[in-house]
Amino acid sequence: MLGDAIHAMPPMLGDGANSALYDAATLTSALVEGPDIVTAVARYEETMRARTYPLLVS
């Protein structure tokens, strides 16, 4: 999941720019760590799930 699909927030909150910057920084970090794109995207998804799952179950 990438972009708005990964963020647990109401659509009227208006936090899209901050979320986009966080996504970009997190994905860039995963890509830099490598070793390949598939692994990097999996790491990104794992990071984002760990961040958003508590919000979804509360």
DSSP file (Angstrom, degrees, kcal/mol; ACC not computed):
  #  RESIDUE AA STRUCTURE BP1 BP2  ACC     N-H-->O    O-->H-N    N-H-->O    O-->H-N    TCO  KAPPA ALPHA  PHI   PSI    X-CA   Y-CA   Z-CA
    1    1 A M              0   0    0      0, 0.0     2,-0.3     0, 0.0    47,-0.1   0.000 360.0 360.0 360.0 134.4    0.0    0.0    0.0
    2    2 A L    >   -     0   0    0      5,-0.0     3,-1.0    43,-0.0     5,-0.1  -0.935 360.0  -1.8-132.8 156.8    1.3    3.4   -0.9
    3    3 A G  G >  S-     0   0    0     -2,-0.3     3,-1.7     1,-0.2     4,-0.3  -0.327 122.9  -4.7  70.5-143.7    0.0    6.9   -0.6
    4    4 A D  G >  S+     0   0    0      1,-0.3     3,-1.2     2,-0.2    -1,-0.2   0.751 122.9  70.5 -61.6 -26.1   -3.4    7.8    0.9
    5    5 A A  G <  S+     0   0    0     -3,-1.0    -1,-0.3     1,-0.2    -2,-0.2   0.754  96.7  52.3 -63.8 -23.3   -4.3    4.1    1.3
    6    6 A I  G <  S+     0   0    0     -3,-1.7     2,-0.5     2,-0.0    -1,-0.2   0.566  90.7  90.2 -91.2  -9.0   -1.8    3.6    4.1
    7    7 A H    <   -     0   0    0     -3,-1.2     2,-1.3    -4,-0.3    -5,-0.0  -0.779  63.2-150.2 -99.8 126.7   -2.9    6.5    6.3
    8    8 A A        +     0   0    0     -2,-0.5    -3,-0.1     2,-0.0    -2,-0.0  -0.699  55.2 111.2 -92.2  86.4   -5.6    6.0    8.9
    9    9 A M  S    S-     0   0    0     -2,-1.3    -2,-0.1     0, 0.0    46,-0.0  -0.992  73.7 -94.2-153.1 151.7   -7.1    9.5    9.1
   10   10 A P    >   -     0   0    0      0, 0.0     3,-1.8     0, 0.0     4,-0.3  -0.432  36.5-124.2 -64.9 143.3  -10.4   11.1    8.2
   11   11 A P  G >  S+     0   0    0      0, 0.0     3,-0.5     0, 0.0     5,-0.1   0.721 108.0  58.6 -64.1 -20.6  -10.3   12.6    4.6
   12   12 A M  G 3  S+     0   0    0      1,-0.2     0, 0.0     2,-0.1     0, 0.0   0.383  78.0  92.8 -90.8   7.1  -11.4   16.0    5.9
   13   13 A L  G <  S-     0   0    0     -3,-1.8    -1,-0.2     1,-0.1     0, 0.0   0.807  81.6-141.2 -70.9 -29.2   -8.4   16.3    8.3
   14   14 A G    <   +     0   0    0     -3,-0.5     3,-0.2    -4,-0.3    -2,-0.1   0.827  61.4 125.5  76.1  31.7   -6.3   18.1    5.7
   15   15 A D     >  +     0   0    0      1,-0.2     4,-2.1     2,-0.1     5,-0.2   0.072  28.1 117.2-109.0  23.0   -3.0   16.4    6.5
   16   16 A G  H  > S+     0   0    0      1,-0.2     4,-2.4     2,-0.2     5,-0.2   0.867  72.0  51.2 -61.9 -41.7   -2.2   15.2    3.0
   17   17 A A  H  > S+     0   0    0     -3,-0.2     4,-2.2     2,-0.2    -1,-0.2   0.919 111.6  47.4 -65.5 -42.8    1.0   17.2    2.5
   18   18 A N  H  > S+     0   0    0      1,-0.2     4,-2.3     2,-0.2    -1,-0.2   0.908 112.5  50.0 -63.8 -40.7    2.5   16.0    5.7
   19   19 A S  H  X S+     0   0    0     -4,-2.1     4,-2.7     1,-0.2    -2,-0.2   0.898 109.2  51.7 -64.0 -40.4    1.5   12.4    4.9
   20   20 A A  H  X S+     0   0    0     -4,-2.4     4,-2.5     2,-0.2    -1,-0.2   0.902 110.6  47.9 -64.4 -41.0    3.1   12.7    1.5
   21   21 A L  H  X S+     0   0    0     -4,-2.2     4,-2.4     2,-0.2    -1,-0.2   0.905 112.2  49.1 -65.9 -41.0    6.4   13.9    2.9
   22   22 A Y  H  X S+     0   0    0     -4,-2.3     4,-2.6     2,-0.2     5,-0.2   0.924 111.9  49.4 -63.3 -44.2    6.4   11.2    5.5
   23   23 A D  H  X S+     0   0    0     -4,-2.7     4,-3.0     1,-0.2     5,-0.3   0.937 111.6  48.9 -58.0 -48.1    5.7    8.6    2.8
   24   24 A A  H  X S+     0   0    0     -4,-2.5     4,-2.5     1,-0.2    -2,-0.2   0.911 113.4  45.8 -61.6 -44.4    8.5    9.9    0.6
   25   25 A A  H  X S+     0   0    0     -4,-2.4     4,-2.2     2,-0.2    -1,-0.2   0.905 115.2  46.8 -66.0 -41.6   11.0    9.9    3.5
   26   26 A T  H  X S+     0   0    0     -4,-2.6     4,-2.0    -5,-0.2    -2,-0.2   0.920 115.2  45.0 -67.9 -44.3   10.1    6.4    4.6
   27   27 A L  H  X S+     0   0    0     -4,-3.0     4,-2.5    -5,-0.2    -2,-0.2   0.901 112.3  52.1 -67.1 -40.7   10.2    5.0    1.1
   28   28 A T  H  X S+     0   0    0     -4,-2.5     4,-2.5    -5,-0.3    -2,-0.2   0.922 109.0  50.5 -60.2 -44.2   13.4    6.7    0.3
   29   29 A S  H  X S+     0   0    0     -4,-2.2     4,-2.0     1,-0.2    -1,-0.2   0.917 111.0  48.4 -59.7 -44.2   15.0    5.3    3.4
   30   30 A A  H  X S+     0   0    0     -4,-2.0     4,-1.0     1,-0.2    -1,-0.2   0.897 111.9  49.5 -64.0 -40.3   13.8    1.8    2.5
   31   31 A L  H  < S+     0   0    0     -4,-2.5     3,-0.3     1,-0.2    -2,-0.2   0.883 109.6  51.2 -66.9 -38.0   15.2    2.2   -1.1
   32   32 A V  H  < S+     0   0    0     -4,-2.5    -1,-0.2     1,-0.2    -2,-0.2   0.886 106.8  53.8 -65.9 -38.5   18.6    3.4    0.2
   33   33 A E  H  < S+     0   0    0     -4,-2.0    -1,-0.2    -5,-0.2    -2,-0.2   0.752  98.7 140.7 -68.9 -22.8   18.9    0.4    2.5
   34   34 A G     <  +     0   0    0     -4,-1.0    -1,-0.1    -3,-0.3    -2,-0.1  -0.145  52.8 172.8  62.7-157.4   18.2   -1.9   -0.4
   35   35 A P  S    S-     0   0    0      0, 0.0     2,-0.3     0, 0.0    -1,-0.2  -0.996  86.0 -20.7 -86.0 -12.7   19.1   -4.5   -1.6
   36   36 A D     >  -     0   0    0      1,-0.1     4,-2.3     0, 0.0     5,-0.2  -0.934  64.1 -99.3-149.7 172.4   16.4   -4.3   -4.2
   37   37 A I  H  > S+     0   0    0     -2,-0.3     4,-2.8     1,-0.2     5,-0.3   0.896 117.7  53.6 -64.9 -41.8   13.1   -2.6   -5.0
   38   38 A V  H  > S+     0   0    0      1,-0.2     4,-1.9     2,-0.2    -1,-0.2   0.926 113.0  43.5 -61.0 -44.9   10.9   -5.6   -3.9
   39   39 A T  H  > S+     0   0    0      2,-0.2     4,-2.3     1,-0.2    -1,-0.2   0.890 113.4  52.6 -65.7 -40.1   12.6   -5.8   -0.5
   40   40 A A  H  X S+     0   0    0     -4,-2.3     4,-2.5     2,-0.2    -2,-0.2   0.917 109.8  47.0 -63.8 -44.3   12.5   -2.0   -0.1
   41   41 A V  H  X S+     0   0    0     -4,-2.8     4,-2.6     2,-0.2    -1,-0.2   0.889 111.5  51.8 -66.6 -37.9    8.8   -1.8   -0.8
   42   42 A A  H  X S+     0   0    0     -4,-1.9     4,-2.2    -5,-0.3    -1,-0.2   0.903 110.7  48.3 -62.7 -40.8    8.1   -4.7    1.6
   43   43 A R  H  X S+     0   0    0     -4,-2.3     4,-2.4     2,-0.2    -2,-0.2   0.903 110.8  51.2 -65.6 -41.4   10.1   -2.9    4.3
   44   44 A Y  H  X S+     0   0    0     -4,-2.5     4,-2.6     2,-0.2    -2,-0.2   0.937 110.8  47.8 -60.1 -47.9    8.2    0.3    3.6
   45   45 A E  H  X S+     0   0    0     -4,-2.6     4,-2.8     1,-0.2     5,-0.2   0.905 111.2  51.1 -61.7 -41.3    4.8   -1.6    3.9
   46   46 A E  H  X S+     0   0    0     -4,-2.2     4,-2.3     2,-0.2    -1,-0.2   0.918 111.3  48.0 -61.9 -43.1    6.0   -3.2    7.2
   47   47 A T  H  X S+     0   0    0     -4,-2.4     4,-1.5     1,-0.2    -2,-0.2   0.925 114.2  45.8 -62.6 -45.5    7.0    0.2    8.6
   48   48 A M  H  X S+     0   0    0     -4,-2.6     4,-2.3     2,-0.2     5,-0.2   0.885 111.5  51.4 -68.9 -38.8    3.7    1.8    7.6
   49   49 A R  H  X S+     0   0    0     -4,-2.8     4,-3.0     1,-0.2    -1,-0.2   0.928 108.7  51.5 -62.5 -44.0    1.6   -1.1    8.9
   50   50 A A  H  < S+     0   0    0     -4,-2.3    -1,-0.2    -5,-0.2    -2,-0.2   0.848 113.5  46.1 -61.0 -32.9    3.4   -1.0   12.3
   51   51 A R  H  < S+     0   0    0     -4,-1.5     4,-0.3    -5,-0.2    -1,-0.2   0.865 122.6  32.0 -77.1 -37.4    2.7    2.8   12.4
   52   52 A T  H >X S+     0   0    0     -4,-2.3     4,-1.7     2,-0.1     3,-0.7   0.741  97.8  78.8 -97.3 -24.3   -1.0    2.6   11.4
   53   53 A Y  H 3X S+     0   0    0     -4,-3.0     4,-1.9     1,-0.3     3,-0.4   0.904  92.2  53.4 -55.3 -46.3   -2.2   -0.7   12.8
   54   54 A P  H 3> S+     0   0    0      0, 0.0     4,-0.7     0, 0.0    -1,-0.3   0.851 108.6  51.6 -57.6 -32.0   -2.6    0.6   16.4
   55   55 A L  H <4 S+     0   0    0     -3,-0.7    -2,-0.2    -4,-0.3     3,-0.2   0.849 109.4  50.0 -71.2 -33.7   -4.8    3.4   15.1
   56   56 A L  H  < S+     0   0    0     -4,-1.7    -1,-0.2    -3,-0.4    -3,-0.1   0.833 113.1  43.9 -75.1 -33.0   -7.0    1.0   13.2
   57   57 A V  H  <        0   0    0     -4,-1.9    -1,-0.2     1,-0.2    -2,-0.2   0.539 360.0 360.0 -92.0  -6.3   -7.7   -1.3   16.1
   58   58 A S     <        0   0    0     -4,-0.7    -1,-0.2    -5,-0.2    -2,-0.1   0.482 360.0 360.0 -85.7 360.0   -8.2    1.4   18.8
